[in-house]
Amino acid sequence: GNLVVAVGFALMLAGLYTLRAPTKTAQGLLWGLAGYATFVLAPTLGLPPELPGTAAADLAQRQIWWISTAASTAVGIALIVFSRHWLMKILGVAILAVPHVIGAPQPEVHSMLAPEALEAQFKIASQLTNVVFWLALGLISAWLFRRKSDGQYHA
């Protein structure tokens, strides 16, 4: 499952590279950080990773909030990074904040089966593995994209 997700995210990055191609392989790290912020960091601010047995709000509500948070984060980052006019950059910051102002759906009662220490370790491990994943994905995809666009890659 993780490989399928990685391929999907890599294809998304390759599609974005056609709009704004990295001129250096190291720029893939910035694309990877943007992916991490969009798909992991921003949604985690409202819906942190949960261990099995943890009480959670309605699944459909959480999925809607997660998708809208990821979408608004992507749009916000794009406006901040690629817009030239300062008003668009301010709009990007506002769009970033919207889902967090609205707030993520929360369970009526907070309860969990696992000890708090295990939950804290799980959250840290989840963040660390995701940041490594996104940085590696950004770097490798930029390297492959540049290699292909330079005509060095032969299938």
Secondary structure, DSSP 4 states (H G I P E B T S, - for coil): -HHHHHHHHHHHHHHHHHHS--SSTTHHHHHHHHHHIIIIIHHHHHS----TT-----HHHHHHHHHHHHHHHHHHHHHHHH--SHHHHHHHHHHHHHHHHH-----SS---SS-HHHHHHHHHHHHHHHHHHHHHHHHHHHHHHHHHHTT----
